[in-house]
Amino acid sequence: MTSQLASCYRHPGRETGVRCQRCERPICPACMVPAPVGVQCVECVRRLRPRATPGQALRGVSSGTWVAYGIIGVNVAVWLLGLFVAPQSFLSGSPLAPIGGLYGPAVARGQWWRLFTSGFLHLGIIHLGLNMAVLYMLGPRLERELGKLPFLALYLASLTAGSLGALLLSRHSLTVGASGAIFGLMGAVVVGQRASGIDPWRSGIVGLIVFNLIFTFVVPGISIGGHLGGLAGGLIAGAILFRPGIRPALATLACAGLAGFFVVAALVVAGAPLP
């Protein structure tokens, strides 16, 4: 019976079942460098280490994670603005929801920005806190792994996919919250871990998704379509971003195009006649 294990590319005498997430070469424990969603070989880590060069901004790679923290900051700032307008909205409600929340008939009348603004509105401090807690756990790590622009494209694809899902299942309901985008980030982590040889069940991310899906279906008033749509969008975008050998710029453009597709589809759904 032949062995299914490969030999480490740096230490031919050592068999291993783990491969580098970036180049897919087999690596032994001595050559593994932990990454946010897997392991990489030492050569890929050296090659991808951030450098202060003019091309850095174009690649979207740096040591900072200001995109993820910036998204959190915008969400908090918008909630504080609503709290200033209506202090009684501290625990529930949002005075900005009528003008920025996702509502199918309003989108059909040309208010397309609701597909985006709805993802930055929350119904009270608990709603905001739960979403921002998960974004804080996953966002910076994904941004360090993917780079700023790819991460932003991932977030937008997940957000717009969530808006599409919400319109598909409940276009006449007013929907707000970053949950769709958050589900998308969780989906992308699953894809990234699988690409690096990590079992998502053992890492706990699948359990987190399952728990939140149960919560989605059991608790009334939660946008099922928004959560499922965001998760699907994140899985698709993750499959693009974590595809072995793909260039970051190409992956970013593909995810941006994916977000554009979701926006167009959402506009079509919002304007379609009811069955």
C-alpha positions, 0 to 999 in steps of 0.5 A: 500500500503506497503512502498518500503523504507528500514530502516537505519541499524543504526537507525531502525526508519528512512526510506531511499532509499539510500544504502552504495556503499560497503556493500549495507546496507540501510543508512539514511542521518546521516550515509552517508559519501560522496565518489568520486562516491557515499556514504558509511556507517560509518563502511565501511569508518572506515574499508577502511581508509588507514593504514601504514601496510605491506599489504597496497601495496598489497591491492593498497590502500593509501591516495596518488594518484600518479598513476593518476598523474604519468600517467599525468606526462608521457603524458606531458613528452612524449609530451615535448620530441616530442616538443624537437625533433620538436618544430613546433609540439607545436600546431599540429602533433607529431614527435613520432607518426610514431614510437609509434602511433597505425597503424594496419599493423605495429601491424600486423608486431609484433609492439604490443607495439603500442597498449599502446604507442599510448595512450601517444602520442598527436597531439599538446598542445590542444589535450594533454590539453583536455585529461589531464584536464578530467584525472585530474578531474576523475583520482585521485578521482577514484584512491582514491575510488578504490585503486592504482592497481585497478585504474591502471588495469582500465586505462589499460583495457580502453586504450587497449579497445580503441586500439581494437576499433580503429583497428576494425573501422580504422586499416589503420589510424594512431591513437594517444591520451589518449582519449580511456582511458579517455572515459573508466574512464567516463564509470567507473564513470557511473557504480560507481554512479549507484552502489551507487544509484546516477543518472548519468544523474543528476551528469553530467557525462552522459552529459559529455559523450554525449557531447564528443560523439557528438564531436567525430562524428561531428569533422573530424579526431577523432577516433570513434572506439577508443572512443567507444572502450574505453567507452565500456572497461571502462563500463565492467571494472567498472562493475567488480570493483564496484561489491558489495562485490568483493575483490579488489585483485580479481577485479584487476586481473579480470581487468588485464585479461580483458586488456589482452583479449583486447590486444589479440583481437587487435592483431588478428584484426590487422593481419586479412585479409581485408574483 
